[in-house]
Amino acid sequence: MSEPRTAVGETLKKLLQEGDPEVRAKLVTSISKAQIGLFNDVEVSSVVEALRSCVVDALEPRQVKRAALRCLVTVLRTRVLTPLSALQAVGAAGLAALADGDFDIRRCGVRLAVIACGAAAAVADDRKREEEAPDDAKATKLQAQVMSALGQFAMSDPHAAVRTECVLGFLQLHRSGATLDGDTYERIEGTLEDDDEEVRLEA
C-alpha cells in the first residue's frame, strides 16, 4: 500500500514543479482532504514544499499561486506538520503572498499565515508539555511576523476582503493566546472606523 502512495506523492511533486501552469492549477485544485490523509509524512512534506515553491515563485501564474495557497490551507487543517522549520516556511510563504496584486491571493495568504502560526504554537506547546528540549524561537518569531502583518494590512490593504481576513486572523490568534504589542493593538482597533461595514462588524 505504501508503494502506490509514494508513487502518487512523487508524481504530484514532479507535476507541480514542471507541468504546464493550467494543468498544475487544476492538479492542485483536485487534491482533496481524502488524498492528503492517505499520504505519509514524507509525501506530505514533499507536496507542501512543492506548493510553497509555487507561492513564492515570482514568475508563477496567479491561478497556480491561488490554488497552491488554498491547498496549503487544506493540508494544514488536515495534517499536523511537526517540524517548526516547515511551518515557519509555510507561514513565510503566506506572508509573501501579501505583496501580490491580486486581492484573493493576499486574502488566502493571510489565512495561510494565521493557520501556520497557530499550528507552530501548538507544536511548541506540545514539546514543552512533553519536556522535550524547547525550540519555540521559530514559533515566536513567526507569531511576531504574522501579528505585525495583520496589523499593517488590516489598516492599509485597499480591498475590504483582505482587511476583514486580517481582523479575523487577529481574533483567531488572540483567542489562542498570542501576545499582542501596543502598536498592533492600535492598528486593529483602528479597523472599528473602517469605511467597509463588514470590516467594522468583524472588528
C-alpha positions as CSV (number, residue, x, y, z in Angstrom):
1,M,0.0,0.0,0.0
2,S,2.9,2.4,0.8
3,E,4.4,2.0,-2.7
4,P,1.4,3.3,-4.7
5,R,1.1,6.2,-2.2
6,T,4.8,7.0,-2.6
7,A,4.4,7.0,-6.4
8,V,1.4,9.4,-6.2
9,G,3.3,11.7,-3.9
10,E,6.4,11.8,-6.2
11,T,4.2,12.3,-9.3
12,L,2.4,15.2,-7.7
13,K,5.7,16.8,-6.7
14,K,7.1,16.4,-10.2
15,L,4.0,17.8,-11.9
16,L,3.8,20.8,-9.5
17,Q,7.4,21.7,-10.4
18,E,7.5,21.0,-14.1
19,G,4.0,20.8,-15.6
20,D,2.1,23.3,-17.6
21,P,0.6,26.2,-15.5
22,E,-3.0,25.4,-16.3
23,V,-2.5,21.7,-15.7
24,R,-0.8,22.5,-12.4
25,A,-3.6,24.7,-11.2
26,K,-6.2,22.0,-12.0
27,L,-4.0,19.4,-10.3
28,V,-3.6,21.4,-7.1
29,T,-7.3,22.2,-7.0
30,S,-8.1,18.5,-7.4
31,I,-6.1,17.5,-4.3
32,S,-8.6,16.5,-1.7
33,K,-8.6,16.0,2.1
34,A,-9.0,12.3,1.5
35,Q,-5.9,12.1,-0.7
36,I,-3.9,14.2,1.9
37,G,-5.0,11.8,4.6
38,L,-3.5,8.8,2.6
39,F,-0.1,10.4,2.2
40,N,2.6,9.5,4.7
41,D,4.6,12.3,6.4
42,V,7.4,12.2,3.8
43,E,4.9,12.6,1.0
44,V,3.1,15.4,2.7
45,S,6.3,17.2,3.3
46,S,7.3,16.9,-0.4
47,V,3.9,18.1,-1.6
48,V,4.0,21.0,0.9
49,E,7.4,22.1,-0.3
50,A,6.3,22.0,-3.9
51,L,3.2,24.0,-3.1
52,R,5.2,26.5,-1.1
53,S,7.6,26.9,-4.0
54,C,4.6,27.8,-6.2
55,V,3.5,30.5,-3.9
56,V,6.9,32.2,-3.5
57,D,7.9,32.0,-7.2
58,A,7.5,35.5,-8.6
59,L,7.1,34.1,-12.1
60,E,4.4,31.6,-11.2
61,P,1.0,32.4,-12.8
62,R,-1.7,33.6,-10.4
63,Q,-4.1,30.8,-10.9
64,V,-1.4,28.4,-9.7
65,K,-0.5,30.5,-6.7
66,R,-4.1,30.9,-5.7
67,A,-4.7,27.1,-6.0
68,A,-1.4,26.4,-4.1
69,L,-2.4,28.7,-1.2
70,R,-5.8,27.1,-0.8
71,C,-4.3,23.6,-0.9
72,L,-1.8,24.5,1.7
73,V,-4.6,25.7,4.0
74,T,-6.3,22.4,3.4
75,V,-3.1,20.5,4.2
76,L,-2.6,22.4,7.5
77,R,-6.2,21.8,8.5
78,T,-6.0,18.1,7.7
79,R,-2.5,17.1,8.8
80,V,-0.1,18.0,11.6
81,L,3.2,19.2,10.4
82,T,5.6,18.8,13.3
83,P,8.9,20.4,12.0
84,L,8.7,24.0,13.2
85,S,11.0,25.0,10.3
86,A,8.4,23.6,7.8
87,L,5.6,25.6,9.5
88,Q,7.8,28.7,9.6
89,A,8.5,28.3,5.8
90,V,4.8,27.9,5.1
91,G,3.9,30.9,7.2
92,A,6.5,33.0,5.4
93,A,5.0,31.9,2.1
94,G,1.6,33.2,3.3
95,L,3.2,36.5,4.3
96,A,5.0,36.7,0.9
97,A,1.6,36.4,-0.8
98,L,0.6,39.8,0.8
99,A,2.8,41.5,-1.8
100,D,0.7,40.2,-4.7
101,G,-1.5,42.5,-6.7
102,D,-4.4,40.1,-6.6
103,F,-6.6,40.6,-3.6
104,D,-7.7,36.9,-3.4
105,I,-4.1,35.8,-3.2
106,R,-3.5,38.3,-0.4
107,R,-6.6,37.1,1.4
108,C,-5.5,33.5,1.1
109,G,-2.0,34.4,2.2
110,V,-3.4,35.9,5.4
111,R,-5.4,32.8,6.1
112,L,-2.4,30.5,5.5
113,A,-0.1,32.6,7.6
114,V,-2.5,32.6,10.5
115,I,-3.1,28.8,10.4
116,A,0.6,28.1,10.1
117,C,1.2,30.4,13.1
118,G,-1.4,28.6,15.2
119,A,0.0,25.2,14.2
120,A,3.6,26.2,15.1
121,A,2.4,27.5,18.5
122,A,0.6,24.2,19.1
123,V,3.7,22.2,18.2
124,A,5.9,24.3,20.5
125,D,3.4,23.9,23.4
126,D,3.3,20.1,22.9
127,R,7.0,19.9,23.1
128,K,7.0,21.9,26.3
129,R,4.4,19.6,27.9
130,E,6.4,16.5,26.8
131,E,9.5,18.1,28.4
132,E,11.4,18.0,25.2
133,A,14.2,20.5,24.5
134,P,12.3,23.8,24.0
135,D,12.6,25.0,20.4
136,D,9.9,27.7,20.3
137,A,12.0,30.5,19.0
138,K,10.8,29.8,15.4
139,A,7.2,29.7,16.6
140,T,7.6,33.0,18.5
141,K,9.3,34.7,15.5
142,L,6.6,33.6,13.1
143,Q,3.9,34.8,15.5
144,A,5.5,38.2,15.8
145,Q,5.8,38.5,12.0
146,V,2.2,37.4,11.4
147,M,0.8,39.7,14.1
148,S,2.7,42.7,12.6
149,A,1.5,41.9,9.1
150,L,-2.1,41.6,10.3
151,G,-1.9,45.0,12.0
152,Q,-0.4,46.6,8.9
153,F,-2.7,45.1,6.3
154,A,-5.8,45.4,8.4
155,M,-5.4,49.2,8.0
156,S,-3.7,49.6,4.7
157,D,-4.9,47.0,2.2
158,P,-7.1,48.5,-0.5
159,H,-9.5,45.6,-0.6
160,A,-12.1,45.1,2.2
161,A,-11.9,41.3,1.9
162,V,-8.2,41.3,2.8
163,R,-8.8,43.8,5.7
164,T,-11.6,41.6,7.0
165,E,-9.4,38.5,6.8
166,C,-6.7,40.3,8.8
167,V,-9.2,41.1,11.6
168,L,-10.5,37.6,11.7
169,G,-6.9,36.2,11.8
170,F,-6.0,38.5,14.6
171,L,-9.0,37.4,16.6
172,Q,-8.2,33.8,16.0
173,L,-4.6,34.1,17.2
174,H,-5.6,36.3,20.1
175,R,-8.1,33.7,21.3
176,S,-5.4,31.1,21.1
177,G,-3.2,33.1,23.4
178,A,-1.0,35.1,21.0
179,T,0.8,38.0,22.6
180,L,-0.1,41.5,21.3
181,D,2.0,44.6,21.3
182,G,0.5,48.1,21.7
183,D,1.2,49.2,18.1
184,T,-0.6,46.2,16.6
185,Y,-3.5,46.6,19.0
186,E,-3.9,50.2,18.0
187,R,-3.9,49.3,14.3
188,I,-6.5,46.6,14.8
189,E,-8.6,48.9,17.0
190,G,-8.5,51.4,14.1
191,T,-10.5,49.0,11.9
192,L,-13.5,49.9,14.0
193,E,-13.6,53.1,11.9
194,D,-13.1,51.3,8.6
195,D,-15.1,52.5,5.6
196,D,-16.4,49.0,5.0
197,E,-19.2,47.8,7.2
198,E,-18.1,44.1,7.1
199,V,-14.6,45.0,8.4
200,R,-16.2,47.1,11.2
201,L,-18.6,44.3,12.2
202,E,-15.7,41.8,12.4
203,A,-13.6,44.2,14.5
